[in-house]
């Protein structure tokens, strides 16, 4: 995002219509002073203690005979929680139209709004655009610090953005300039995405000809506020240059993202060491999703930094501090930062490869176990089918045995020659079963009763058949 608005001129009513900042963005909860800020300069005893959240820090740099190099900040006020009032602090901030040629830098460090369960929250933490100030106070800050109107939509959208705009502001009348005259101005707005919490934002408005600078940080933690204090305390006259604050913001953002990368790398090492081949290990999948999202956000933010680096105009940040000290070269620093984000992207790729390999190991083990289980199930099914077939066969054999076993004994006992006898008996119905039994006995080789021999019994049987008119003697051949 670059040059969203051109030829912008600040007016008192420039934020009369808050199209995107709804009423839920401004909160007034009471809060106590964080422990990390207790060592900062306390409020004067005469100040009232009826003010509410937030505990914001306002730093005012003004020229001083005793501190010509700005080796330490001159004024630092804590606003809210019984400290200074916004009205009191903002009244001391020099506006661009104020008379005088004095250099100044005014900085507001706005902390994050505390968690509020009633607010819609999709990022896992307080939203940056839930501003911890009253709406009237926010309007006063916007007006006093000459914040560019792009801050409204940039805070609302919640996407990565590095915005820069060069324009002129009509300054007020002075003894030296009886008419309003244009003053060149440059605005910078940096904002990280809400999808990678904690998100941050920074607004810088710089008047190089005065010179005066106004900076507002949004969404800081107490530790980050302390970090900014430490950096500004020894910045010297570099605190009057916009790139000092851009550098601080980029360093905070880089530390947040690279701490996340380090945590993910440690996590994947722990998961690989403690990988459980008996489970699905969904933690690896979730880690891959998190690192993939982080990798995408790093690429997006690196693209914004590359745009800032490529768009820096000749001499825009090339200034020397008082005393001959050489300031940080903006182009060189941005080049290093881009290379650092590229290295961070490669680390993310390594984490994804390691997690993917570990997941493949787990998946192969699971597939092998499931395959063995499937093979065992298939063998069990085949055994069951065979058992069923065997059962059917045994049942058939049992039925056949019950039906034909007695018949088998009969067939063994009754030779073929007996069948004609039975046929004759059935057709002619002229048979004496006692005599038939006697004939059957003689034909099957059973000994004849009485004194008759087997041969005689056979003769009698054949004679009986001839008398019955059934079969000839050929049919009775053994």
Residue pairs with C-beta under 8 A, 6 or more apart in sequence:
1 150
1 154
1 161
1 162
1 163
2 163
2 164
2 165
2 307
2 311
3 164
3 165
4 150
4 153
4 163
4 165
5 148
5 149
5 150
5 165
5 167
6 165
6 167
7 167
7 168
8 148
8 149
8 165
8 167
9 167
9 168
9 169
9 170
10 143
10 146
10 169
12 143
14 142
14 143
14 149
15 139
15 142
15 143
15 149
15 152
18 135
18 152
19 152
20 152
20 153
20 155
20 156
21 129
21 131
21 135
21 138
21 152
21 155
21 156
23 135
24 119
24 130
25 129
25 130
25 131
25 135
26 131
26 133
26 134
26 135
26 137
26 138
27 53
27 113
27 116
27 130
27 131
27 132
27 133
28 52
28 53
28 134
29 52
29 53
29 114
29 116
29 132
30 52
30 53
30 81
31 52
31 53
31 54
31 55
31 80
31 81
31 114
32 81
33 55
33 78
33 81
33 83
34 55
34 111
34 222
35 222
36 222
36 223
36 225
36 226
37 55
37 57
37 78
37 222
37 225
37 226
40 57
40 76
40 78
40 229
41 76
41 77
41 78
42 78
42 83
43 77
43 78
43 82
43 83
43 84
47 83
47 84
47 85
47 88
48 85
49 82
50 82
51 79
51 80
51 81
51 82
51 83
51 84
51 85
51 86
52 80
52 81
53 80
53 81
53 114
53 132
54 79
54 80
54 81
54 110
54 111
54 113
54 132
54 133
55 78
55 79
55 80
55 81
55 83
55 111
56 78
56 79
56 80
56 108
56 109
56 110
56 111
56 132
56 133
57 76
57 77
57 78
57 79
57 107
57 108
57 109
57 225
57 229
58 75
58 76
58 77
58 79
58 84
58 89
58 93
58 106
58 107
58 108
58 109
59 73
59 75
59 76
59 77
59 105
59 106
59 107
59 109
59 229
59 232
60 73
60 74
60 75
60 76
60 77
60 92
60 93
60 104
60 105
60 106
60 107
61 70
61 73
61 74
61 75
61 103
61 104
61 105
61 106
61 107
61 239
61 240
62 74
62 75
62 94
62 102
62 103
62 104
63 102
63 103
63 104
64 70
64 74
67 74
68 322
69 236
69 237
69 321
69 322
69 323
70 235
70 236
70 237
70 239
70 240
71 234
71 236
72 233
73 229
73 232
73 233
73 239
75 92
76 229
77 83
77 84
77 88
77 89
78 84
79 85
79 86
79 89
80 86
86 133
86 137
86 140
86 141
90 140
90 141
90 144
93 106
93 144
93 145
93 214
94 100
94 102
94 104
94 106
94 212
95 144
95 146
96 146
96 169
96 171
96 183
96 185
96 207
96 210
96 212
97 171
97 172
98 172
99 174
99 175
101 210
103 210
103 211
103 212
103 240
104 212
104 213
104 240
105 212
105 213
105 214
105 215
105 239
105 240
106 145
106 212
106 213
106 214
106 215
107 214
107 215
107 216
107 217
107 228
107 232
107 245
108 141
108 145
108 215
108 216
108 217
109 217
109 220
109 225
109 228
110 131
110 132
110 133
110 216
110 217
110 218
110 219
110 220
111 132
111 219
111 220
111 221
111 222
111 225
112 125
112 126
112 128
112 132
112 198
112 219
112 220
112 221
113 126
113 127
113 130
113 131
113 132
114 126
114 132
115 125
115 126
116 126
116 130
119 126
119 127
119 130
121 127
123 194
123 195
123 197
123 199
124 197
125 197
125 198
126 219
127 158
127 194
128 155
128 158
128 191
128 194
128 198
128 199
128 200
128 201
128 218
128 219
129 155
129 156
129 158
129 194
131 138
131 155
131 218
133 141
141 147
141 216
142 151
144 214
145 203
145 205
145 214
145 215
145 216
146 169
146 185
146 187
146 205
146 214
147 187
147 203
147 205
147 214
147 216
148 163
148 165
148 187
148 189
148 203
148 205
150 163
150 165
150 187
150 189
151 189
151 201
151 203
154 161
154 163
154 189
154 191
154 201
155 191
155 201
155 218
158 191
158 193
158 194
158 195
158 199
159 191
159 193
159 194
160 191
160 192
160 193
160 297
160 300
160 301
160 303
160 304
161 189
161 190
161 191
161 304
162 188
162 189
162 190
162 191
162 304
162 305
162 307
162 308
163 187
163 188
163 189
163 190
163 191
164 186
164 187
164 188
164 189
164 308
164 311
165 186
165 187
166 184
166 185
166 186
167 184
167 185
167 187
168 182
168 183
168 184
168 185
169 182
169 183
169 185
169 207
170 180
170 181
170 182
170 183
171 177
171 180
171 181
171 182
171 183
172 180
173 179
173 180
183 207
183 209
183 210
184 207
184 208
184 209
185 205
185 206
185 207
186 205
186 206
186 208
186 242
186 316
187 203
187 204
187 205
187 206
188 202
188 203
188 204
188 206
188 242
188 246
189 201
189 202
189 203
189 204
190 200
190 201
190 202
190 246
190 249
190 250
191 199
191 200
191 201
191 202
192 199
192 200
192 201
192 253
192 301
193 199
193 297
193 300
193 301
195 293
195 297
196 257
196 260
196 293
196 294
196 297
198 219
198 221
198 256
199 219
200 217
200 218
200 219
200 220
200 249
200 252
200 253
200 256
201 217
201 218
201 219
202 215
202 216
202 217
202 218
202 245
202 246
202 249
203 214
203 215
203 216
203 218
204 213
204 214
204 215
204 242
204 245
204 246
205 213
205 214
205 215
206 212
206 213
206 214
206 241
206 242
207 213
211 240
213 239
213 240
213 241
213 242
213 245
215 242
215 245
217 228
217 249
220 228
224 252
227 248
227 252
228 248
228 252
231 244
231 248
232 239
232 244
232 248
235 244
236 321
236 322
236 323
236 325
237 321
237 322
237 323
238 244
238 321
238 325
238 327
238 328
241 317
241 319
241 327
242 317
243 317
243 327
243 328
243 330
244 327
244 328
246 308
246 330
247 328
247 333
250 305
250 337
253 301
254 337
254 340
254 341
257 294
257 297
257 298
257 301
257 344
258 340
258 344
260 294
261 294
261 344
261 347
261 348
261 351
264 287
264 290
264 291
264 294
264 348
264 351
265 347
265 350
265 351
267 287
268 284
268 287
268 291
268 351
268 354
268 355
268 358
269 354
271 281
271 283
271 284
271 287
271 355
271 358
272 354
272 355
272 358
275 281
275 284
275 358
275 361
275 362
276 362
277 361
277 362
277 365
277 366
279 362
280 362
280 366
281 358
281 359
281 362
284 355
284 358
284 359
284 362
285 359
287 351
287 355
288 352
288 355
288 356
288 359
291 348
291 351
291 352
291 355
292 348
292 352
294 348
295 345
295 348
295 349
295 352
298 341
298 344
298 345
298 348
299 345
301 341
302 338
302 341
302 342
302 345
305 334
305 337
305 338
305 341
306 338
308 334
309 331
309 334
309 335
309 338
312 330
312 331
312 334
316 330
317 327
317 329
317 330
318 329
318 330
319 327
320 326
320 327
321 327
413 444
414 440
414 444
415 443
415 444
415 478
417 443
417 475
417 476
417 478
418 440
418 443
418 444
420 465
420 470
420 471
420 475
420 476
421 431
421 436
421 439
421 440
421 443
421 465
421 470
423 470
424 431
424 465
424 468
424 470
424 471
425 431
425 433
425 436
427 470
428 468
428 469
428 470
430 468
431 468
435 464
438 448
438 449
438 457
438 460
438 461
439 457
439 460
439 461
439 464
441 447
441 448
441 457
442 448
442 454
442 457
442 458
442 460
442 461
443 458
443 461
443 476
445 454
447 454
448 454
448 456
448 457
452 460
461 476
462 473
462 476
465 471
465 473
465 476
466 472
466 473
